[in-house]
Every structure is written in C-alpha cells, then in structure tokens.
Amino acid sequence: MLPNYQKSIVNVSNALLNHYGVKPFHTPLEVLKPYLKDKKHIMYILLDGMGMNILKNLSENTLLRQNVKMALTSVFPPTTVAATTSVLSGLTPYEHGHIGWTQYNRFEDCQTVIFQNLDFYDETHILKNEFAKTHLAYENILEKIAKKNPNLFVKKLFPDFEEHGYPSFEAMVDELISISKKESSFTYTYWNEPDYTIHSTGIHDGKVKLQLEYLTQQIERLYQQVTKDTLIILIADHGLVNVEGVELHHHPILELLDKMPSVEPRSTVFFVKKENQKAFEAMFNSDFGSKFTLLNKETLLASGRLGSGIKHPLLDDFIGDYIAISEGPFMFNMKENSPFKAHHAGGYPDELWVPLILLEK
C-alpha cells in the first residue's frame, strides 16, 4: 500500500500552516478548514503508534473513536523518524530526508541512529558532530507560525527525554489546560505511547488497552476543561503489526554488501557492491523473497512512496541500492535477536492508516 499524499498527516500540518498565514508546501487537508475557523486555541496532539488498527482496542463509544472524522495515511516508511518529522516540518520524507531509525552518515562512515546520534553497529564510536542537526536541519511549523503570528502563544510539548520535557502525559494535559487560559495559542504535543508498550507486548495485549484508556481519560479531562473556542486535533504517526524476526546479522548476504544494512527492520536498505548486484538479487529472492518485496533505488523513487517536492541532497545516501519492504508479519533482525513483538515501517495497510480525531465543544 502507498501513502496518499493528498490525505495524509503531511496535509494536516499544511492545513495548519495555511490557517496561520504561512504558505503551505503541500495541499492543505480541506476537511480541517471549517473546524479551524475562529478558534483561539488549536492543540495538535500526536500519540505515537495509535494507528486505526490500534484504536480498535477501545470500545466504539469512547470519545476518541466517536470523533474519528476520517482515516489518513502516514508517510513512507510509516515510522516515527519519518512521520513525526513530516508532521513537524510539513514536508515529505523525500524533502526532509528523515526516513528511518538508522541512516548512512557519509561524513563519519557509519549507520547513525538519527534521533540519538549514535553509531548503530559500534557503540564505542563517538560521533564528532550531531548528524541530524548539521545535515538534516529544518525550520519546524511552530517556528514558521510564530514568526507569522507574533501575538500568538506557540509551544511544543515533548516527553522528558528532551530538555524541559514532561514526565507524564498527565503533566502535559495540565500544561495544555493552563495554556488554554491564555489569549490565543497553538501547541504541538508529542507522547511516545501507546507505541512504547505495543512494541514489547504486541498489538492486542491487555496492557495496550490500559494504556489507551489512560490516554483517553487524559484527553477527556482536557476536552472538558478547555473553552468553546478550542480545537483539539489528535493524530498518530503510524500503526503497528505483530511480527516475527528473520535473521540477517549472520547471513552470508552481508558479504555482498559495501555497507551494513540500515533504515528499519521492516523496510531495510542494502548497499551492494556493484560487482555483486546480480548475486545479491538471486540470494535475496531465494532466502527472503517470500517475506519481503525487493525494490531497487530507481523503482523506489519512481513509486512516489517517499513523496514529492525538492529532493533532499543526501537522500541517495540514505536509500542505498535496494530496499526490502515487508507487507506481512516479518522484520529483519539487523543486529541481534529482537525483543519486539510488534513493529512498523513496512508496507502493510495497518501500519499506514492513522486517525484524524477532532474535538471541539
């Protein structure tokens, strides 16, 4: 399944840019326009991993399920690095260059964990520079909106893995309630659940339902305490699917590569020595062809999966020579046996479909 870049999380962010007088990069999501009108407070909330399939862990009469206005697609790959960057930038992965957990860093010749600035395969290697801040920097939508609207209170709320972050979603909701008492505001809130729980339990475990019920309770508390001129926009970056691991880290196919594999376990990029390309294709299709779809670089770009716009100058570095996409319940164990019971970033519809939930009094 391919993303629909006319009805995606990218288009939500572009609708917000357009609403606040900033020229959008892509088509604004039309369904949002009447909801945004005359709102003094707009709260943009992203719950990591709460795809349409995950939302079904809640009963149909809950506040969140009753207020799903439509299903949107995520971006490709449907994973946090790519999708949250698209939400924060209004750009597609083709433009902003964030495509997965690990990406090739030509400046230090390693596969870099983008959000942590670590060498994925060598923990002893200390990187000299912050790769993402140096080579993948962008102006986010909050900065653009704040510049255009100097009298608007604008704030980003993140968990406490960031400086000045919040220790709980409850604390974030407390802050949003406080902000709603200001004259006017635009806020973006990111929370790392239910994704964190689902990875270790699978998509239907009782702990997932408990986590979703907690998040729903907090959203209901926020909804009850904000004023009538407030709009709460709730989305996700991706869904998840239950997975089983496929061993890659000791496989002889690695001997055909120029660099170690990267990006994501369900959308894995391979860098193949030129003289080994036919051998690579033959071995891959023999050993993994029933579990993964193999695309070369040219086919990936021509498919439009990564979106459109001005191509990021380092994108070719990141997408290698081939990408293997899982459309079933499989993920590569790229470094060692994985503890994950569920994952994302593949081509399965449940990973791509996310809700657009709109709450107004």
VOGU-3710 file (C-alpha; in Angstrom, 3 decimals, decimal comma):
1> mlpnyqksiv> 0,000/0,000/0,000  1,236/3,502/-0,874  0,705/6,694/1,146  -1,853/9,179/-0,165  -0,034/12,496/-0,016  -3,308/14,346/-0,602  -4,944/12,874/2,514  -2,064/12,264/4,892  -0,571/13,602/8,104  1,537/15,902/5,882
11> nvsnallnhy> -1,659/17,591/4,679  -2,853/18,193/8,253  0,289/20,189/9,039  -0,039/22,109/5,784  -3,642/22,989/6,652  -2,346/24,475/9,907  0,356/26,452/8,107  -2,256/27,769/5,705  -4,625/28,679/8,544  -1,949/30,769/10,264
21> gvkpfhtple> -0,978/32,615/7,079  2,139/30,607/6,204  2,478/29,425/2,612  1,960/25,637/2,634  4,372/23,214/0,969  1,663/20,738/0,010  -2,119/20,599/-0,347  -3,853/21,556/2,925  -6,354/18,979/4,170  -9,668/20,514/3,137
31> vlkpylkdkk> -11,800/18,777/5,776  -9,965/20,711/8,508  -10,771/24,186/7,207  -14,236/24,697/8,808  -13,017/23,314/12,153  -10,094/25,763/12,299  -12,244/28,827/11,697  -12,489/31,274/14,631  -10,540/29,040/17,028  -8,411/30,887/19,576
41> himyilldgm> -6,652/27,729/20,746  -5,534/24,904/18,471  -3,957/21,884/20,144  -2,176/19,496/17,771  -1,529/16,190/19,579  0,337/13,167/18,200  0,125/9,863/20,091  2,897/7,612/18,837  1,675/4,356/17,332  -2,058/4,965/17,718
51> gmnilknlse> -2,999/3,802/14,219  -6,536/2,948/13,177  -5,989/-0,729/13,988  -4,622/0,087/17,460  -7,556/2,393/18,212  -9,850/-0,642/17,886  -8,594/-1,799/21,286  -11,011/0,823/22,658  -14,781/0,345/22,657  -16,756/2,131/19,934
61> ntllrqnvkm> -18,491/4,522/22,361  -15,279/6,126/23,673  -14,578/9,792/22,997  -11,696/9,065/20,647  -13,430/6,503/18,455  -16,647/8,530/18,274  -14,755/11,545/16,964  -12,674/9,993/14,187  -13,503/12,266/11,249  -11,548/10,281/8,681
71> altsvfpptt> -8,643/7,896/8,199  -5,413/9,417/6,918  -2,283/7,740/5,693  1,081/8,172/7,265  4,191/8,632/5,116  6,641/6,015/3,901  8,221/4,464/5,752  5,419/4,630/8,355  7,768/5,071/11,283  8,385/7,691/13,953
81> vaattsvlsg> 11,523/9,304/12,498  9,954/9,849/9,079  6,374/10,556/10,159  6,879/12,898/13,118  9,392/14,889/11,065  6,773/15,233/8,322  4,251/16,444/10,904  6,687/18,956/12,380  8,025/20,194/9,036  5,032/19,935/6,677
91> ltpyehghig> 7,404/18,194/4,254  7,531/14,681/2,813  10,418/12,288/3,581  11,621/12,925/0,014  12,213/16,533/1,087  13,276/16,402/4,738  15,447/13,283/4,425  14,427/11,597/7,685  13,477/8,087/6,592  14,228/5,715/9,463
101> wtqynrfedc> 15,804/4,866/12,776  19,271/4,437/11,230  20,655/6,223/8,178  24,030/6,204/6,462  26,272/9,060/7,560  28,895/9,629/4,843  30,723/12,186/6,997  31,658/9,580/9,623  31,105/6,446/7,512  28,614/4,791/9,832
111> qtvifqnldf> 24,953/3,947/10,171  23,712/6,655/12,526  20,770/6,413/14,891  19,139/9,671/13,791  17,355/10,723/16,991  20,210/9,658/19,297  23,326/10,491/17,245  24,861/7,078/17,891  26,672/4,581/15,673  24,102/1,762/15,340
121> ydethilkne> 26,676/-1,018/14,847  29,536/0,284/17,011  28,598/1,721/20,383  32,250/2,592/21,097  32,344/5,013/18,155  31,649/8,530/19,440  30,438/10,739/16,608  32,279/14,029/16,188  29,228/16,021/15,102  25,473/15,886/15,589
131> fakthlayen> 24,476/14,447/12,241  20,775/15,387/12,209  21,296/18,931/13,477  24,094/19,525/10,985  22,779/17,840/7,843  19,031/17,274/8,359  18,027/20,563/9,964  14,733/22,236/9,065  12,500/25,060/10,324  9,506/23,450/12,005
141> ilekiakknp> 5,889/24,555/11,658  5,842/26,097/15,144  8,734/28,385/14,264  7,073/29,368/10,992  3,718/30,025/12,655  5,291/32,009/15,492  7,166/34,251/13,028  3,985/34,987/11,114  1,849/35,474/14,251  3,933/37,345/16,855
151> nlfvkklfpd> 0,987/37,750/19,258  0,181/34,024/19,272  1,471/31,856/22,130  3,257/28,906/20,485  4,731/25,941/22,339  5,997/22,400/21,680  5,433/19,810/24,427  7,627/16,685/24,477  8,427/13,867/26,949  11,308/14,337/29,346
161> feehgypsfe> 13,851/12,648/27,072  14,112/16,210/25,724  15,298/19,164/27,791  12,364/20,808/29,609  10,205/17,817/28,703  7,293/16,405/30,692  7,404/13,264/32,883  3,881/12,088/32,010  1,021/12,682/29,612  -0,999/13,880/32,607
171> amvdelisis> 1,564/16,648/33,169  1,273/17,623/29,504  -2,500/17,872/29,795  -2,116/20,048/32,898  0,081/22,389/30,860  -2,356/22,447/27,922  -5,233/23,351/30,291  -3,116/26,198/31,650  -2,265/27,399/28,129  -5,961/27,381/27,187
181> kkessftyty> -6,472/30,257/29,622  -4,210/32,499/27,548  -5,498/34,895/24,884  -4,682/32,596/21,937  -2,336/29,681/21,325  -1,029/26,971/19,021  0,576/23,935/20,631  2,102/20,715/19,348  2,226/17,806/21,787  4,043/14,505/21,212
191> wnepdytihs> 3,740/11,498/23,528  5,535/8,170/22,979  2,613/5,897/23,892  0,983/3,547/23,021  3,932/2,743/20,697  6,359/2,021/23,548  4,025/-0,521/25,148  2,937/-2,176/21,893  6,499/-2,915/20,789  7,034/-5,172/23,795
201> tgihdgkvkl> 3,539/-6,692/24,164  2,015/-6,983/20,700  -0,968/-5,063/19,354  -3,820/-6,671/21,342  -2,314/-7,195/24,800  -4,312/-6,022/27,813  -1,558/-3,547/28,661  -2,198/-1,782/25,354  -5,873/-1,343/26,202  -4,977/0,008/29,639
211> qleyltqqie> -2,543/2,480/28,089  -5,169/3,652/25,581  -7,776/4,010/28,323  -5,365/6,149/30,347  -4,641/8,356/27,328  -8,383/8,640/26,621  -9,080/9,685/30,210  -6,499/12,441/29,967  -7,841/13,653/26,601  -11,361/13,680/28,073
221> rlyqqvtkdt> -10,094/15,746/31,013  -8,511/18,208/28,599  -11,661/18,335/26,468  -13,877/19,049/29,476  -11,726/21,932/30,740  -10,923/23,870/27,567  -13,125/26,670/26,260  -15,550/26,553/23,331  -13,072/28,362/21,085  -10,578/25,443/21,319
231> liiliadhgl> -9,930/22,730/18,740  -8,082/19,541/19,669  -6,556/17,756/16,665  -5,417/14,248/17,520  -3,389/12,106/15,097  -0,789/9,324/15,109  2,404/8,751/13,181  1,738/5,099/12,284  0,070/1,873/13,367  1,862/-1,362/14,276
241> vnvegvelhh> 1,619/-5,053/13,366  2,680/-8,172/15,236  5,955/-9,502/13,834  8,384/-12,386/13,804  12,092/-11,877/13,305  14,109/-13,002/10,269  17,812/-13,467/10,922  20,057/-11,104/8,961  23,011/-10,305/11,190  24,936/-13,547/10,450
251> hpilelldkm> 23,587/-14,188/6,959  26,116/-14,697/4,104  24,329/-12,000/2,070  26,183/-9,433/4,199  29,425/-10,409/2,447  27,990/-8,971/-0,794  27,461/-5,531/0,744  29,528/-2,369/0,694  27,980/-1,121/3,951  25,838/-2,659/6,655
261> psveprstvf> 22,025/-2,561/6,236  20,065/0,326/7,716  16,835/2,363/7,975  14,243/-0,002/9,567  13,720/-3,727/10,263  10,554/-3,791/8,086  11,912/-1,500/5,367  15,580/-2,340/5,183  18,093/-0,627/2,905  21,004/-2,553/1,375
271> fvkkenqkaf> 24,236/-1,106/-0,011  25,552/-3,634/-2,526  28,959/-3,776/-4,196  28,461/-3,159/-7,910  30,012/-6,452/-8,948  27,687/-8,340/-6,563  24,302/-6,952/-7,579  23,125/-9,985/-9,567  24,354/-12,350/-6,861  22,637/-10,219/-4,208
281> eamfnsdfgs> 19,301/-10,258/-6,034  19,486/-14,021/-6,519  20,381/-14,754/-2,894  17,839/-12,301/-1,536  14,980/-13,657/-3,613  15,931/-17,226/-2,744  16,231/-16,693/1,009  13,902/-13,763/1,727  11,731/-13,280/-1,366  8,665/-14,922/0,206
291> kftllnketl> 8,762/-12,476/3,114  9,991/-9,162/1,657  9,482/-7,232/-1,589  12,801/-6,065/-3,016  12,919/-2,755/-4,902  15,936/-1,064/-6,421  16,609/2,621/-5,807  15,120/3,744/-9,114  11,876/1,834/-8,543  11,550/3,184/-5,005
301> lasgrlgsgi> 11,902/6,792/-6,164  9,606/6,319/-9,163  6,891/4,813/-6,944  6,358/8,110/-5,101  6,388/6,316/-1,733  8,681/8,940/-0,232  6,551/11,826/-1,507  7,382/14,729/-3,783  8,945/18,179/-3,696  12,591/19,242/-3,684
311> khpllddfig> 14,717/16,142/-3,157  16,904/16,212/-0,051  20,561/16,404/-1,140  21,550/13,369/0,964  18,558/11,164/0,110  20,543/8,948/-2,271  22,963/8,216/0,584  20,119/7,006/2,737  18,197/4,788/0,324  21,209/2,771/-0,845
321> dyiaisegpf> 20,865/0,420/-3,818  17,878/-1,667/-2,714  15,107/-1,564/-0,151  13,335/-4,666/1,193  9,761/-3,960/2,323  7,706/-6,344/4,419  3,995/-6,499/3,622  3,493/-9,407/6,004  4,391/-10,205/9,638  8,177/-10,095/9,238
331> mfnmkenspf> 11,077/-7,913/10,305  14,815/-8,321/9,867  16,928/-8,845/12,963  19,615/-6,470/11,764  21,965/-6,644/14,724  20,789/-9,379/17,066  17,639/-11,244/18,035  14,948/-8,647/18,593  12,708/-8,420/21,677  9,962/-6,700/19,660
341> kahhaggypd> 6,607/-8,432/19,392  5,193/-5,674/17,179  6,765/-3,166/14,822  6,073/-0,717/11,985  7,703/0,899/8,918  6,596/-1,768/6,426  4,066/-1,789/3,607  1,101/-3,324/5,423  -2,083/-1,165/5,483  -2,400/-1,321/9,295
351> elwvplille> 0,932/0,494/9,559  -0,165/3,293/7,242  -3,716/4,120/8,353  -3,979/6,640/11,203  -6,974/8,561/12,588  -7,861/12,213/12,317  -9,714/12,900/15,563  -11,243/16,349/16,021  -12,637/17,516/19,353  -14,469/20,797/19,817
361> k> -17,195/21,843/22,244
//
